[in-house]
């Protein structure tokens, strides 16, 4: 049985695995942006620019992606 390092983040891992406090994010299905305003070991909280709030479970697939870096 091959060794599997679960602490290593893989390219196919959901965005919720690596999002950090203060990080800008976007929705997968629209250009709406938001900011990660709270993080715990099990969930993240995103405050969207239009005023809504969303919660995502860490490691779960969600409707959120890390925003591309601004140039």
GIJOWO-V343765 format. One record per residue. N is the residue number from 0. SS is DSSP state (h for helix, s for strand, l for the rest). PHI is phi in whole degrees, 0 to 359 (* if undefined). BURIAL is + if it has 9 or more other C-alpha atoms within 8 Angstrom, else -. Layout:
N:SS:PHI:BURIAL
N:SS:PHI:BURIAL
This chain:
0:l:*:-
1:l:289:-
2:l:289:-
3:l:237:-
4:l:269:-
5:l:286:-
6:l:278:-
7:l:275:-
8:l:274:-
9:l:262:-
10:l:301:-
11:l:269:-
12:l:289:-
13:l:299:+
14:h:302:+
15:h:296:+
16:h:288:+
17:l:244:-
18:l:296:+
19:l:238:-
20:l:305:+
21:l:86:-
22:l:286:+
23:s:279:+
24:s:224:+
25:s:228:+
26:s:282:+
27:l:294:-
28:l:257:-
29:l:201:-
30:l:278:-
31:l:299:+
32:s:252:+
33:s:198:+
34:s:228:+
35:s:288:+
36:s:252:+
37:s:204:-
38:s:223:+
39:l:226:-
40:l:293:-
41:l:246:-
42:s:207:+
43:s:234:+
44:s:239:+
45:s:244:+
46:s:259:+
47:s:279:+
48:l:299:+
49:l:272:-
50:l:104:-
51:l:282:-
52:s:233:-
53:s:232:-
54:s:240:-
55:s:230:+
56:s:281:+
57:l:302:+
58:l:82:+
59:l:269:+
60:l:292:-
61:l:217:-
62:l:269:-
63:s:216:+
64:s:225:+
65:s:297:+
66:l:291:-
67:l:295:-
68:l:295:-
69:l:279:-
70:l:259:-
